[in-house]
């Protein structure tokens, strides 16, 4: 069951759901708009080997004048908000339609497991043929919260638990612990 704005506010008031910092005007009828944080990552390599622990990256802070994403470019960004989901709530991350109409694809693998805590790393891709300028603090995506039929037996405590800032892939860890 997808949660309404009333249910979202109730969970926040009870302290079961945490979103910091929260701007109440970003709570929509069935979602919460999240804003772009200041941290972004570009992969700076000609080849990615998923077994490689350290893939070369360039980490940048978005300046006041914004960040230009070149056409056909991929980067990792983060939400401004740090969220804590209880063990009975999961979330879907969706890009904002207004940005999608400009050719900006926004993902986070689409899913946030029950029990997740941290800032959400977003995968951004400019599918347009012209550059797009983004600004820290702008509404970038939305999360849709859904109630599980029962609380999770094993709430999320995986390799991205309590992440802060844009976080590069840790897929190499799958070889060490295939359960995460």
C-alpha positions in Angstrom: 0.0 0.0 0.0 1.4 3.4 -1.0 1.3 5.9 1.8 -0.6 9.2 1.5 0.6 12.6 2.8 -1.4 12.0 6.0 0.3 8.7 6.7 3.7 10.1 5.9 3.2 13.0 8.3 1.9 10.6 11.0 5.0 8.4 10.7 7.2 11.5 11.0 5.3 12.8 14.0 5.6 9.4 15.7 9.4 9.4 15.0 9.1 6.2 13.0 10.2 7.9 9.7 13.0 10.5 9.7 13.9 12.9 6.9 16.5 15.5 7.8 16.3 18.3 6.9 12.6 18.2 6.1 10.8 20.9 4.3 7.1 20.2 4.9 6.1 21.7 1.6 8.0 18.9 -0.2 5.5 16.3 1.2 3.2 15.7 -1.8 -0.1 13.8 -1.9 1.7 10.4 -2.3 5.4 11.2 -2.3 8.1 13.4 -0.8 10.3 15.5 -3.0 14.0 15.3 -2.2 16.6 17.9 -3.0 20.0 17.7 -4.7 22.9 17.7 -2.2 26.2 19.3 -3.0 28.3 16.2 -3.6 28.8 14.6 -7.0 31.1 11.9 -8.4 32.3 11.3 -12.0 34.0 8.0 -12.9 37.4 8.9 -14.6 38.4 5.7 -16.3 38.2 4.2 -19.7 37.3 0.8 -18.3 35.4 -0.5 -15.3 36.1 -4.0 -13.8 33.4 -4.9 -11.3 36.0 -6.9 -9.3 38.1 -3.8 -8.8 37.8 -2.4 -5.3 38.9 1.2 -6.2 37.5 2.6 -9.5 39.1 6.1 -10.2 36.6 8.9 -9.4 36.5 12.6 -9.3 34.5 14.1 -6.4 33.2 17.6 -6.7 31.1 20.0 -4.7 28.3 21.8 -6.7 29.2 25.5 -6.8 26.7 28.2 -6.3 26.5 28.8 -10.1 25.4 25.2 -10.5 26.8 22.1 -12.2 26.6 21.6 -15.9 26.0 18.0 -17.0 27.3 17.5 -20.6 25.2 15.6 -23.1 25.4 11.8 -22.8 27.2 12.2 -19.4 26.7 10.0 -16.3 27.4 11.0 -12.7 26.5 10.1 -9.2 24.8 12.7 -7.0 23.2 12.6 -3.5 20.1 13.9 -1.9 20.4 16.7 0.6 18.1 14.7 2.9 19.2 11.9 5.2 16.4 9.4 5.6 15.7 6.6 8.1 13.1 4.1 7.0 11.5 1.8 9.6 11.5 -2.0 9.1 7.9 -2.0 7.7 8.3 0.8 5.1 10.1 0.6 1.7 10.6 3.4 -0.8 10.7 3.8 -4.6 12.8 6.7 -6.0 11.5 8.4 -9.1 12.9 11.3 -11.1 10.8 14.4 -11.3 8.8 14.6 -14.5 9.9 18.2 -15.1 13.5 17.1 -15.3 12.8 14.0 -17.3 11.1 16.2 -19.9 14.5 17.9 -20.3 16.2 14.6 -20.9 17.6 14.1 -17.4 17.3 10.5 -16.3 17.4 10.1 -12.5 17.6 6.7 -10.8 19.0 5.1 -7.7 18.4 1.6 -8.9 14.8 2.5 -8.2 14.4 0.9 -4.8 15.2 1.7 -1.1 14.8 -1.3 1.2 12.9 -1.2 4.5 15.3 -0.3 7.3 17.6 1.8 5.1 19.3 4.8 6.6 21.4 7.4 4.8 21.5 9.9 2.0 20.3 8.4 -1.3 22.9 8.2 -4.0 21.3 9.1 -7.4 22.5 8.1 -10.8 22.0 11.0 -13.2 22.3 10.7 -17.0 21.8 13.5 -19.5 20.2 11.9 -22.5 19.7 15.3 -24.2 21.9 16.7 -26.9 22.6 19.9 -25.0 24.0 20.5 -21.5 21.8 20.8 -18.5 22.6 23.0 -15.5 21.5 21.8 -12.0 21.7 23.6 -8.7 22.3 22.2 -5.2 19.1 22.4 -3.1 16.8 22.1 -6.1 14.1 19.4 -6.0 15.6 16.5 -7.9 13.6 13.4 -7.2 10.7 12.0 -5.2 10.3 9.0 -3.0 7.1 7.0 -2.8 6.7 5.1 0.5 4.9 1.8 0.7 4.0 -0.3 3.7 5.1 -3.9 3.8 2.6 -6.6 4.6 4.7 -7.5 7.7 7.8 -5.8 9.1 11.0 -7.0 7.4 12.6 -10.0 9.1 16.0 -8.6 8.1 15.8 -4.7 7.7 18.5 -3.3 5.4 22.0 -3.2 6.9 24.0 -3.7 3.7 27.0 -2.0 2.2 25.3 1.4 1.7 23.8 1.6 5.2 24.3 5.1 6.7 26.0 6.4 3.6 26.6 10.1 3.4 27.3 11.9 0.1 27.4 10.5 -3.3 28.7 6.9 -2.9 30.4 5.0 -5.7 29.6 1.4 -6.5 30.7 -1.2 -4.0 29.8 -4.1 -6.3 33.2 -5.7 -5.7 31.9 -6.5 -2.2 29.4 -8.9 -3.7 32.2 -11.4 -4.3 33.1 -11.1 -0.5 29.5 -11.4 0.7 26.9 -12.3 -1.9 24.0 -11.5 0.4 24.5 -7.7 0.3 
